[in-house]
Amino acid sequence: MKCKECGGKGKIKEYVCGEWLGNYVTCGFCHGKGEVVQTNEEWFCGLPTEEKAVVIMNIRNLAVYKEQIVEWLKQPHTIKE
């Protein structure tokens, strides 16, 4: 997903004591990639309530254990909407 710090540009304005120095530096959040990895938990938290309910219903039908759900939440989100 696009880095929220730099807007996907990989660079941010350099400030010292609140003053812009007129140049750009590598974004420290995405390390200049412009993209960050989103976990399944971050993706899930961003869903509207109705969609969360559908995901939970689907997980319940899989008969998984708490440890498996915790592990899934920590994984990078790869399903494209």
C-alpha positions as CSV (number, residue, x, y, z in Angstrom):
1,M,0.0,0.0,0.0
2,K,1.1,3.6,-0.6
3,C,3.2,5.1,2.2
4,K,1.1,7.7,4.1
5,E,4.2,9.7,5.2
6,C,5.5,10.5,1.7
7,G,2.4,9.9,-0.4
8,G,4.2,7.2,-2.3
9,K,7.1,9.4,-3.5
10,G,9.8,7.9,-1.3
11,K,11.1,11.4,-0.4
12,I,10.0,14.0,2.2
13,K,10.9,17.6,2.9
14,E,13.9,18.0,5.3
15,Y,13.1,20.3,8.2
16,V,15.4,21.5,10.9
17,C,13.9,23.4,13.9
18,G,10.7,23.7,12.0
19,E,12.3,25.3,8.9
20,W,12.4,23.6,5.5
21,L,15.9,23.5,4.2
22,G,14.8,23.5,0.6
23,N,15.7,19.8,-0.1
24,Y,14.2,16.4,0.2
25,V,15.4,13.3,2.0
26,T,14.6,9.6,1.9
27,C,11.4,8.8,3.7
28,G,12.2,7.0,6.9
29,F,8.9,5.3,7.1
30,C,9.1,3.4,3.8
31,H,12.9,3.7,3.3
32,G,12.4,5.4,-0.1
33,K,10.2,2.7,-1.6
34,G,7.0,4.7,-1.5
35,E,5.2,1.5,-0.4
36,V,4.7,-0.1,2.9
37,V,3.6,-3.7,3.8
38,Q,0.1,-3.8,5.3
39,T,-0.7,-6.7,7.7
40,N,-4.0,-8.5,7.6
41,E,-4.8,-6.9,11.0
42,E,-4.3,-3.4,9.6
43,W,-6.4,-4.3,6.6
44,F,-9.1,-5.9,8.8
45,C,-9.2,-2.8,11.1
46,G,-9.9,-0.6,8.0
47,L,-12.9,-2.6,6.9
48,P,-16.5,-1.3,7.5
49,T,-18.4,-3.2,10.2
50,E,-20.5,-5.2,7.7
51,E,-17.4,-6.4,5.8
52,K,-15.7,-7.4,9.1
53,A,-18.7,-9.5,9.9
54,V,-18.4,-11.4,6.6
55,V,-14.7,-12.0,7.2
56,I,-15.4,-13.4,10.7
57,M,-18.2,-15.6,9.4
58,N,-15.8,-17.0,6.8
59,I,-13.2,-17.7,9.4
60,R,-15.7,-19.4,11.7
61,N,-16.6,-21.8,8.8
62,L,-12.9,-22.8,8.6
63,A,-12.8,-24.2,12.2
64,V,-9.4,-22.6,12.9
65,Y,-7.8,-22.1,16.3
66,K,-7.0,-18.8,18.1
67,E,-3.3,-19.2,17.4
68,Q,-3.9,-19.6,13.7
69,I,-6.0,-16.4,13.6
70,V,-3.3,-14.5,15.5
71,E,-0.7,-15.7,13.0
72,W,-2.9,-14.7,10.1
73,L,-3.4,-11.2,11.5
74,K,0.3,-10.7,11.6
75,Q,0.9,-11.8,8.0
76,P,1.3,-9.2,5.2
77,H,-2.0,-8.6,3.5
78,T,-2.0,-10.0,0.0
79,I,-5.6,-10.3,-1.1
80,K,-6.5,-7.6,-3.5
81,E,-10.0,-6.1,-3.2
